[in-house]
C-alpha cells in the first residue's frame, strides 16, 4: 500500500488510508532532452543580464552547490498527488507571492508553517480527507511581470522581478539584474529548508491545540457560531485521539511539508537539475514541485521544454483564454505516458470568467482520459489595481471563484483536488474584505508585498473554514 505523506499526522484518517488502493508510477525519461535543451527555445520572462561571463561563472558555481531536496522526497510527493487525483486526498498549496531575502527569518518561517498547518487541520477534519501541504517557499524569489520596464516621472528602468534578480528600489543600480543574486536565492532557500525541516519534525506540536489559536477575529464574522463549532469539533477529535493512548499527540507530531516554486529563471533551475542513477532519470532538486505560469506555458517555449524532461511532479497554470486543444497538446507534452501524480493543472480563471471558461476544458480532458490533478488558484484572476495605486484582491471574489470551481467540477463528474493560494502568516493588509471587512483606507496600514497581494492569517483561516462549510453543505 502506498504511504501518504501525512501518514504520521495525529488525525491522518487511518481508516481512509487503509482502504486506499496502491498506485504505480510508471516513470519516464525523454531521450531527446537534456537539462540545457531549453536554451534552444524562446525563453520568456528572463532577466536581461549585461555581463554574460558573470552569468556563466555564477551558474557554474550554483551547479556545485548542494541540492535542497532529495529524489526520494519528490517521488513520495508524486505518490501523494496521485492519490489526490483519485479524490482520496486534498492539496493545500500556499505561501508568498514572492519571497524576499530580508524575510528569511525564524519568526516569518514559523508563522507561515503554523498557518499552513492550521489550515490543513481545518481542511482535513472538515473534508474528511488527508491534506497534502505544499509551501510556496524556499525558492519563490522571482515573479513574471507584465512589462520589462517601469517608468516614473520620466525615468524608465527594468521592472522589479524578485530578489533573485534585482532589488525593488527605483534606481539604476538596484534594478540592474545581478546573476550573483541567484546564489543568494539558493542560500536563503537552504536556510528556509533547514528551518522548515526542524519545525516540521518537532517544533509545531502546539498548533495541534486549537484552543490556543488566536481567534479574536471570529467575533466579526456573521458565521461566528458555525466557525466556533467546527474548531471545537477539531479540538474534541484531537482530545479523543489522545485519550486512546495509542499516540502522544503532542510529542509524536511528524508533519510533512513539501516546497514549490515557479520554475521561472531557467538558468537557476538547470543548475539544480541532477541525474539520479537510482531512479534512472533527471530531477529538479531545488524544489519538490515546480510549476510554470500562463505567461510561460507556450507549447514550443523554453519553460515547457525544460519541464517535460524532469521527473518531478509538475504543474501548469491555466487561464480563461486557454483553449481545449491547446491544453490537450500541453498535457501530451508534459505527461506523454499519462503517469499518475505527474501533472497538476492550476486553474486561475477569475470570479467573472470561471463558469464560462472551465467546463469546456474539463470535458476535453475527461474525454481524452488524461490523468491530471485539478486545483484552483482563486487569487490571480481576481487581482485589481485601485485608484490609490494599490494592487489588491477581494476576499468575496476569491471565495466566489473557489466555490464555483467546486460546483463546476461536481457538475461535470470531475474532482477539484486542491487549492493554490498566496498567503502570509503576518497581519498584512493587502486583500480587501474578510471577517474584519478590511477596506481601501486600511490597505496602507501594513501593505508589505512588492508584487502581489496576499491573504493575511485571519483571512486565510476564514477561507479554510468557509471551504469546509460549503463542502459540508454540498454533501449533506
N, C-alpha and C positions, 0 to 999 in steps of 0.2 A: 504494500500500500504506500502511496506517495505521502510523505510527511509534509504538511503545510508549514509555511514559515512561522505561523503563530501557534505551533503545537504546544508550546510551553506557557501560553497565556493562561492565567487562572480562570478565565472564562472563555476557553477556546472551543466550546461546544463539542466536547469529545464525542458525543454520540453521533453528531453530524459527520465528523471527520472519519469515524469508524465506518460509516456507510458509503463514503466516497470511493468511487472506482479508481483503480490505477490509471495513470495516463502515461503513455510512452512518448518521448520526444525523439523524433527521427534524426534531427540534426542534419546540417548540410554544410558544404563548403564550396563556394563558387570557384571554379577552376580558372576563370578568366578575370580574376580580381586580385588586387594587391592593395595594401593599406594606402599606397600613393596613387592608385589609379584615378582617384577623384581629380587629380591635377590635370587630367586630360579633358575635363569637362568645364563648363562655365560655373564658376563659384560665386554666388551672390552673397551679399551682406558680409564681405570680408574687409578688414581694415586696409587702408592704403599705406602700408609701411614704406617709408622713404629709403631705408637702409636694408637692402636685400642681404648683404653679408651679415649684418647683425641678426636678422631673422633666421638665417641658416644656422648661425652659431647657437642661437637660443634653442632652436628645435633640436639640434644635436644634443645639447645639454639636457633638455627636457626628456628626451628619449632614454637617457641614462638614469633618470630618477626612478625611485620605487613606484610601483603601481599602487593605486588607492584601494582597490577591491580585488577579490580573487575570482577565478573562473568558477569555482565551486559555488560561491555565493550567487553568482549570476545565474547558474543553472538552477539553483534552488528557487530563485525568484521566477524563472520561466515556468517551473512546475506549478508554482502557486498561481501564476497568471492563467495557466491552462485550466486550473480549477475555476477561476473566476469566469472564464469564457463559457463554462458549462453551468453557470448560475449557482455555484456552490461556495463562493466567497465574494467579497466586495473590495475593490481597490480604493483606498484613500490616498491620493497624491496631492501633496500640498507643501507650500513653503514660499520663499521670497520670489518676487518677480525678478529681481537681480540682487544677488548678494553684494555686499561691499566689504572691502578689506578691513575697514575700521570697525565693523560689527562682528568680526570673528572673535567674540568674547564668550566667557563662560556663561554669563547671565543670559545673553541672547540665544545661544545654542540651547541652553537648558529650557528657557521659556518656549522656544519653538518645538522642541521634542515633547515637552509636557503638554502643549496644546494638541499636537498630533495624537498623543496617547489618549487624552481626554476625549477628543472627537472619535477616536477609534473605539473606545469603550462604549460611547453612546450608540454608535452605529452597530457595533457588534451585538449589543444587548437588544436594540430595537429591531434590527433586521433579522436577528437570529441566524447570523452567518459569521464565519471568521472574517476578519478585516485585514487586508494586506496594507501595511503602512509604507509609503514611499515618499521620501522628502525631496523637495526641490532645493537641494543644498549640496555643499561640498563640490562645487563646480559650476554653479549657476551665476557666473560672474560676467556674462555677456548677454546682450539682448539685440534682436534685429530692430532696425529702425526704418521708419517710412521715408526718410531722406538721408542723403550722405552728409549734408551740411546744415548748419543752423545760422541764422542771421539775427543780429541785434544791433540796432542803432547804426545801420550801415556797415557793420563788420560781419563777415562771413567766415566761419570756422568749421572744421569737421564736427559732426554730431557726437555727443557722448554715447559710446557703445557699451559701457560697462567697465568695471575696474580692471578687468583683464586686458583691456585695450588702451584706455586713456582715462583722464580724470574729468569730473563734471564741471570744474571751474571754467568760466568762459574767458580763457586767454589762450594764446597760441601755444605756449609750452604745455599747458595742461591737456589740450585737445589733440596734440600730436600723438598718433598711435606709436606705442613703445613696445617692441616684442619682448623686452625683459619682464614686462608685467605678466606674461604667461607663466613664467617661473614663480612669480609671487602668487598667482592664482593657484598653482599646484601646491605650493607650500601652505597657503591658507586652507585649501581643501583638505590637505593631510591633517592639519591641526583640528579642523572640524570633524573629520572622520574619527580621529583619536578620541576626542571628547564624546562624540556620539556613541562609540562603542562602549566607552566606560559607563556612560549614563544608562545605556540600554541594558547593560549587564547587571548593574546593581544600584543605580543612582536615582531611579524614578519610582521606587516602590510606594512612596507617599501618594502618588497620583491615584493609586487604587483605593483611595479613601475619599469618595465623592463628598462626604460630609465636610471635608476640609477645603473643597473648592471655593474660590471666590465667586459667589453667585448673586452679589448685590444687585446686579443689573436686572435680575428676574422681575423685580417689583415694577419695572417699567413696561413689561410685556403684557399684552392682553391675554396671552396664553400662559400666564404665570402658574396657575394651578396645574395645568397639564404638564408643563415642564418639570415642576417640582415632583409630581407623581412619578414621572419617568426616571428622574435622577434618584428618587427614593427607591424605586424598584431595582435600579442598578446596585445601590448600597445593600439592599436586602439580599440580592443574589450573591454578592461578594461575601457577605457575612455568612450566608448559608454554606458556601464552599469552605470557608474557614472552619465552620462548626463540624464538618465531616471528618476533619482530622487527617485527610489524605495529603493535604498541601498546606504549607505555611505560606499563606497568600502574600505576606509582606516580605518574606526573605527569599522566596523561590521565584520571584518575577524574572522572566527572561524574555525581553521584548526585542523582536527582530525589526530593525529599521533598514530599509534599503535607500539608496540615493539615486537621484535622476537629475539630469540637466539637459538643456537643449544642445544638441551637437552642432553648434553654430560655427565655431572657429576651427576649421578643419585641420590646420597645422597642429593645433593642440591635440585634437582627437587622434590624428595619425601617430603622433609621438608617443601616445599611451596605448597604442594598439599592439598586442603581443600574440605571437603564435603559441598555443598551449598544446604541447605534444600529447598529453594525456587525453585531450578531447579531440585532437586532430583538426583544430580549426583556430581561427583568429578571434580574439575578444578585445573589445574596448575595455580596458581595466582602469579607466579614470572614473567610471560610474557603472552601476548595475543596469541602468535603464535609460539609454539616450533616446531623445526624440528630435524630430525636425518640425518646423512650423510651416504655416501656409505659405509664407514668403519664399521658402527654400525647398518646397516639395515638388519642383518641376521634375517630370519623369526622366528627362535627359540631363538633369543638373548634377552638380558635383555632390550635393548632400545625399541625394538618393543613391548615387553610385557608391558613396562611402558606406552608407548604412546596409546596403544589400549584401556586403561581404562579411560583416561581423556576426558572431553567433549570439550576441546579447539579445534579449527581448528588446524590440524597438517599437516606437510609436510615431504616428504622424498626425498633425493637426489637420482637421477637415473643416473648411469654411462653407458659408452659404452659397458660394459660387462654384463649388466643386461639382463637376458633372459625374454621373454614374459610370460612364465608360472610362473616363479619366481615372476614377478611383479604382476600378477593377484592374486597369493596367498597372497602377501603382502597387496594388496588392500582389499581383503576379510577379512583379519585380522584386519586392521585398520579402515575399514568402512563397517562393515558387513550389515548394513541396507541401504547402498547406499544413505546416507544423503547428501543433497546439502550443499556445503560450508565446509564440514568436511575435505576433503583430497586434498592436493596440491602435485603434482609431479614436482619436480625441476630437469629438465634435465641438466646435465653438461657433455657433450659428448666430447668436444674438436673440434676445427675447422676441423681437417682432418677426424674425425670419425662420425660426426653427420648424414651425408647423408646416411651412411650405417647402423647406429645403431638405429636411431629414428623411421623410418617408420614402422617396424615390431611391435614396442611397441604401436604406435598409432592405428594400425589395430586391435591388440589384445584387447586393452581396449575398443575401439569403438564397436567391435563385441560383447563384453560382456555387453554393455550398462552401463558401470560404469560411475558414475558422479565424475569427477575429474577436478581440475583446472591445466592445463599445464602451467608452466612458464619455462623460460630459464635462466640458470646460465652460461653465456659465459666466466666466469672467470677461474674456477677451472680446466677445461680441457685444458687450454691453458697456464699453468704455465711451465716455463723452468728455468734452472739454467745455468748462463753464466760461462765462464772460470774464470771470476773475482770472482766468488762465490756468486754474487747477484742472488736472485730469482726474476724473472720478468715475465711480460706478454706483448704481443704486441697488441697495440690498433687495428690494422687491423685484427688480428685473433679474438679478442673479438667481433668486429663489424661483422666480417665474419660469426662467428657461430650464432650470433643473427639474421642476415639477412637470413641465411639458415633455421633457425628454423621457421621464419615467412612463408617462401616459402613452406617448407615441410608440415606444418600444413595446409596451404591453399590447397595444392595438395591432401591432404587426407580428406578434409572436416571437419577438426578439428580446434580448435581455440587456438592460443597462447595468453594466458590471462595475461601475465606479464613477468617481468624481475627481476632477483636476482643478485645484484652487490655488490662488495666490493669497496667502495668509501671513499674519505676523502675530507672534506671541506678546507683542507690545501693545500698549494702548494708543495705537496710531489713529489719526483722524483723516482717513483717505477715501473711504467709501461712505456714501450717504445712507441714512436710514438705519434700520435695526431697532431693537427694543428701545434704545435711548433716543431714537429719532434724530440722529446726527444731521445737522443742516449745513447749508453752504457757508454760513458765517463761522461755523465751528471748525471748518477744514484746516484753517491756518494754525489751530492750537497745537497740533502735533503731526503735521504732514511731513513725513521723512523721505518718502520714496523719490528717487531721481528719475524713475522710469514709469512704472505702472502702479496704480493704487491697489492696496491690499485690504482685505478684511482684517479688522483687529481681533483680539482674543475673544471678546464678548460676541461680536458678530459671527465669528467662526463657530463658536459653541451653539449659538442660536440657530445657525444654518443646519448643523448636525441634528439638533433636536427637531427642527421643522421637517427635515427629510424623514426622520423616523415617524413622526406623527402622520405625515402624508402617506408613507408606505403602509402603516397600520390601517389607515382608513381605506386604502385600496384593497387590502387583503381581508379586511374584516367588516 
